[in-house]
Amino acid sequence: AKGQGNVLYTTESGMSNYTWNITGGNITSGGGTNNTATVTWGNGASGTISVTYSSPAPANCSAANPMEKTVTLTDQNAAGISGTTTVCPTPGNSYTYTTQDNKFDYDWTITGGSIISGGDGYNTVTVEWSSSTTGSVAVSYRHANDPGLPLVDATQSLTKQTVTSITTHPQGSTVCYNNTVNLSVTALSEGTPTYAWEKDGTTTVGTNSNSYIAIESGSYTVVVTGTCGSATSNVASVTVKPQPVATLSGSTTAYATQEVTYTAEAGNSGYNWNYTGATLVSGGTASDNTITVKWATTGIKTVSVNYTKDGCPTTTASQNVTVNAQGTPVIITPVTTVCYNTSQ
């Protein structure tokens, strides 16, 4: 590598008259009459190193030609990493990174993720990133199979997207007939999320809103989808109670001035009594399931009631009452004279 020092070159030992020559660098130790030379290379594109020597005395035969080696000098910072730098760290989502091939002693370091394949000894590595906030991939290697060469390295920092997650789940509720339940969800995501509300796990009932108004009983969930993954909420159970039916009993016929008692289902609350053509005798308050009225005028009159049962308002039970005029007594004058052997 350019500027690299302490690079050792060796030739045959036991000879004499060693002569070393170098271009593009300097011999820092050895050389001369030694069979080794330690070199520091310059910053050019290449260099040469050569050596010649003679056989031992008494022959002292010189080599016909020197041995010369051409050395290619590369930038020490030539390492590089290619691969996706904005990642979605969801389980099963992996990314592959590559550096220069045909190098030696590859050593990969992963921060904030796990190696799935490749890695040390290879010029590629496949990584599954964790959901931690930071991450990086780094590699080092040598340009040649020489432990004396320095390592070149590179580090690539990553941007981890926000994994879609739900922070506030929708909450179910039990409501009375003709009421609704407002379901809502809060989520974290990369980019603007989309929403898909489902009822009973199959039917899509609402989209593109983080809230949904439920009008039917069922099990509701919402799937939130962002740039980096999806998340499904907990189940929100909604129960819409059917409207309770009020009951009312009592005579459907009466005569004017007659007092009649009417009765609704006991054990409830909020009784609401109404009647026409009568006056109140007793009962008929919000806590009374009975009412006694005195019919005042003739004709078709009504009495009705509704109340609260199991926390929900009932239907209204209504009863028509036919009110007749009170009868006039007929005075019968007895016969006081009768014939023999007859009766009256």
C-alpha positions in Angstrom: 0.0 0.0 0.0 1.1 3.6 -0.6 3.2 4.9 2.2 3.5 1.5 3.9 6.6 0.8 5.9 8.3 -2.3 7.4 7.7 -4.3 4.2 10.2 -7.2 4.3 11.7 -8.8 1.2 14.0 -11.9 1.3 16.3 -13.7 -1.1 18.5 -16.8 -1.0 20.7 -16.9 2.1 24.4 -18.0 2.2 25.5 -16.0 -0.8 27.9 -13.1 -1.1 28.0 -9.6 -2.6 24.3 -8.9 -2.3 23.3 -5.8 -4.2 19.7 -4.4 -3.7 18.1 -1.7 -5.9 14.7 0.0 -5.3 12.6 2.5 -7.1 9.5 4.2 -5.6 10.6 3.5 -2.1 13.4 3.4 0.4 15.3 0.6 2.1 15.2 1.3 5.8 17.1 -1.7 7.0 19.0 -4.7 5.6 20.0 -4.5 2.0 23.6 -4.1 1.2 25.3 -7.3 2.0 22.2 -8.8 3.6 19.8 -11.3 2.1 16.9 -9.2 3.4 15.7 -5.7 2.9 13.0 -3.8 4.7 11.3 -1.2 2.6 9.1 1.8 3.1 7.1 2.5 -0.1 6.3 5.9 -1.4 3.0 7.3 -2.7 3.4 6.5 -6.4 1.3 4.0 -8.4 4.1 1.3 -8.4 7.7 0.5 -7.5 10.4 -2.1 -8.2 12.9 -3.9 -6.0 15.7 -6.1 -7.3 18.6 -8.1 -5.9 21.7 -9.8 -7.4 24.4 -11.7 -5.6 27.4 -14.1 -6.2 28.0 -17.6 -5.2 30.2 -18.2 -2.1 34.0 -18.1 -2.3 36.1 -19.4 -3.8 33.9 -19.5 -6.9 32.4 -16.1 -6.5 30.2 -16.5 -9.6 27.8 -13.7 -10.2 24.2 -14.2 -11.2 23.5 -13.7 -14.9 20.6 -11.3 -14.2 19.2 -9.7 -11.1 15.8 -10.9 -9.7 13.3 -8.0 -10.0 9.8 -7.6 -8.6 7.3 -5.0 -9.6 5.1 -3.8 -6.7 1.7 -2.2 -7.3 1.0 0.4 -4.7 -2.7 1.0 -3.7 -4.4 3.6 -1.6 -4.6 2.5 2.0 -8.1 3.9 2.3 -9.5 2.1 -0.8 -11.9 -0.1 1.2 -15.6 0.6 0.5 -19.0 -0.9 1.5 -22.0 -1.0 -0.8 -25.5 -1.8 0.4 -28.7 -0.3 1.7 -28.1 2.4 4.3 -31.7 3.1 5.2 -33.1 -0.1 6.7 -36.3 -1.5 8.2 -35.3 -3.5 11.3 -38.2 -6.0 11.3 -37.7 -9.8 12.0 -36.9 -11.7 8.8 -35.9 -8.5 6.9 -32.2 -8.9 5.9 -29.7 -6.8 4.0 -26.5 -7.7 2.1 -23.4 -5.6 2.1 -20.4 -6.0 -0.2 -16.8 -4.8 -0.2 -13.9 -5.3 -2.7 -13.4 -8.9 -3.7 -10.2 -10.9 -4.1 -8.7 -9.5 -0.9 -7.5 -11.2 2.2 -8.3 -11.5 5.9 -11.8 -10.0 5.7 -13.1 -9.0 9.2 -16.7 -7.7 9.6 -18.0 -5.8 12.6 -21.8 -5.3 12.9 -23.3 -2.9 15.5 -27.1 -3.1 16.1 -27.7 -6.3 14.2 -26.8 -10.0 13.6 -24.9 -11.7 10.8 -27.1 -14.1 8.9 -24.5 -15.3 6.4 -21.1 -14.4 5.0 -19.0 -12.2 7.2 -15.4 -12.9 8.3 -13.4 -14.4 5.5 -15.9 -13.2 2.8 -16.3 -10.0 0.9 -20.0 -10.0 1.6 -22.1 -10.1 4.7 -25.9 -10.5 5.2 -27.4 -8.8 8.3 -30.7 -8.8 10.1 -30.9 -5.5 11.9 -32.4 -5.1 15.4 -34.8 -2.3 16.5 -32.1 -0.5 18.4 -31.8 3.2 17.4 -28.3 2.9 15.9 -26.5 0.6 13.5 -23.3 0.3 11.5 -21.4 -2.1 9.3 -17.6 -2.1 9.2 -15.0 -4.2 7.3 -11.3 -4.5 7.2 -9.0 -6.6 5.0 -5.5 -6.7 3.4 -4.7 -6.2 -0.2 -2.4 -9.2 -0.3 -1.9 -12.5 1.6 0.8 -10.9 3.7 0.3 -10.4 7.5 2.8 -7.6 7.3 0.5 -5.5 5.2 -1.6 -3.1 7.1 -5.4 -3.5 7.2 -7.6 -1.2 5.2 -11.0 -0.6 6.6 -14.3 1.1 6.1 -17.4 1.9 8.2 -20.9 2.6 7.0 -23.5 4.1 9.4 -27.1 3.3 8.9 -30.5 5.0 9.3 -33.0 2.7 11.0 -36.6 3.4 10.2 -39.3 3.4 12.9 -40.9 0.0 13.1 -44.7 0.3 13.1 -46.0 -0.3 16.7 -49.2 0.4 18.6 -48.9 2.6 21.7 -52.6 2.9 22.6 -55.0 0.0 21.8 -58.7 0.5 21.1 -60.9 -0.1 24.1 -64.2 -2.0 23.9 -67.4 -1.2 25.8 -70.9 -2.3 26.5 -73.6 0.1 25.5 -77.4 0.3 25.2 -79.4 -0.1 22.1 -79.1 2.8 19.6 -75.7 3.9 21.1 -72.2 3.7 19.6 -68.7 2.9 20.8 -65.9 5.2 19.5 -62.8 3.0 19.0 -59.4 4.7 18.4 -55.7 3.7 18.1 -52.4 5.5 18.5 -49.3 4.2 16.7 -45.7 4.9 15.9 -44.6 4.4 12.3 -42.3 5.5 9.5 -44.2 7.8 7.2 -47.9 8.3 7.2 -49.6 5.0 8.3 -52.8 3.5 6.9 -55.5 1.8 9.0 -57.8 -1.1 8.3 -60.5 -1.9 10.9 -61.8 -5.4 11.0 -64.9 -6.9 12.7 -64.7 -10.5 14.0 -61.4 -11.1 12.2 -62.7 -11.1 8.6 -64.8 -8.2 7.6 -63.1 -4.9 6.9 -65.4 -2.2 8.2 -63.3 1.0 8.1 -60.1 2.3 6.5 -57.8 5.3 6.5 -58.6 6.6 9.9 -57.2 5.9 13.4 -60.8 5.9 14.8 -63.9 3.9 14.0 -67.5 4.2 15.4 -68.9 0.7 16.1 -72.7 0.3 16.0 -72.8 -3.5 16.2 -71.7 -6.1 18.7 -68.5 -7.8 17.7 -64.7 -8.2 18.2 -62.9 -5.3 16.5 -59.2 -5.0 15.6 -57.2 -2.5 13.5 -54.1 -3.2 11.3 -51.7 -0.2 11.2 -49.3 -0.3 8.2 -46.4 2.1 7.9 -43.3 2.2 5.6 -41.6 -0.2 8.0 -44.0 -3.0 8.8 -47.5 -3.5 10.2 -49.0 -4.0 13.6 -52.3 -5.4 14.7 -54.1 -4.1 17.8 -55.5 -6.0 20.7 -59.2 -7.1 20.3 -61.7 -4.6 21.4 -65.0 -6.3 22.4 -68.1 -4.3 21.7 -71.5 -5.3 23.1 -74.7 -3.4 22.0 -77.5 -4.5 24.2 -80.9 -5.1 22.7 -83.6 -2.7 23.8 -85.5 -4.1 26.8 -89.3 -4.5 26.3 -91.5 -2.9 28.9 -94.6 -4.8 30.3 -97.9 -3.4 31.6 -100.9 -5.1 33.0 -104.3 -4.0 34.3 -108.0 -3.8 33.3 -108.8 -2.6 29.8 -112.3 -1.6 30.7 -113.6 0.6 33.5 -116.3 3.0 34.3 -116.1 6.7 35.1 -115.0 7.4 38.7 -113.7 3.8 39.1 -110.2 3.4 40.6 -108.0 0.9 38.7 -104.4 -0.2 39.4 -101.9 -0.9 36.6 -98.6 -2.8 37.1 -95.2 -2.8 35.3 -92.3 -5.2 35.8 -90.8 -4.9 39.3 -87.2 -4.4 40.2 -86.3 -1.6 37.8 -85.8 2.1 38.0 -86.8 5.4 36.4 -90.4 4.5 35.9 -92.1 7.1 33.7 -95.9 6.9 33.8 -98.4 8.7 31.6 -102.2 8.5 31.4 -105.1 10.4 29.9 -108.6 11.1 31.2 -107.9 10.2 34.8 -106.6 11.5 38.1 -103.8 10.0 40.1 -104.7 8.1 43.2 -101.4 6.5 44.3 -98.0 5.3 43.0 -96.9 6.6 39.6 -93.5 7.9 40.8 -90.1 7.1 39.3 -89.6 4.4 41.9 -93.1 2.8 41.6 -93.8 -0.1 39.3 -97.6 0.4 40.0 -100.0 3.3 39.5 -103.6 3.7 40.6 -105.8 6.1 38.7 -109.4 7.2 39.0 -111.0 7.4 35.6 -112.7 10.7 35.2 -114.4 10.8 31.7 -115.8 8.2 29.3 -114.2 7.1 26.1 -111.0 5.5 24.9 -108.2 6.4 27.4 -104.6 5.3 27.7 -102.1 4.5 30.3 -98.4 3.9 29.5 -95.0 3.4 31.1 -91.3 3.0 30.3 -88.4 2.5 32.6 -84.7 1.6 32.9 -83.8 -2.1 32.9 -80.3 -3.4 33.3 -79.0 0.2 32.7 -80.9 0.7 29.4 -84.2 2.4 28.6 -87.1 0.1 27.7 -89.7 0.4 25.0 -92.9 2.1 26.0 -95.7 -0.2 27.0 -99.1 1.4 26.3 -102.6 0.1 27.0 -106.0 1.5 25.8 -108.8 1.5 28.4 -112.4 1.8 27.5 -114.1 3.9 30.1 -117.9 3.6 30.2 -120.5 5.7 32.0 -121.4 4.5 35.4 -124.9 2.7 35.3 -128.1 4.4 36.8 -129.9 2.2 39.4 -133.5 1.0 38.3 -136.1 1.0 41.1 -138.6 -1.9 40.9 -142.0 -1.3 42.6 -143.2 -4.6 44.0 -146.8 -5.8 43.3 -148.6 -6.0 46.5 -151.9 -7.6 45.4 -151.8 -11.1 43.9 -154.3 -13.8 43.1 -154.9 -17.0 45.1 -152.4 -19.7 44.5 -149.9 -17.3 42.6 -146.6 -15.9 43.5 -144.6 -12.7 42.8 
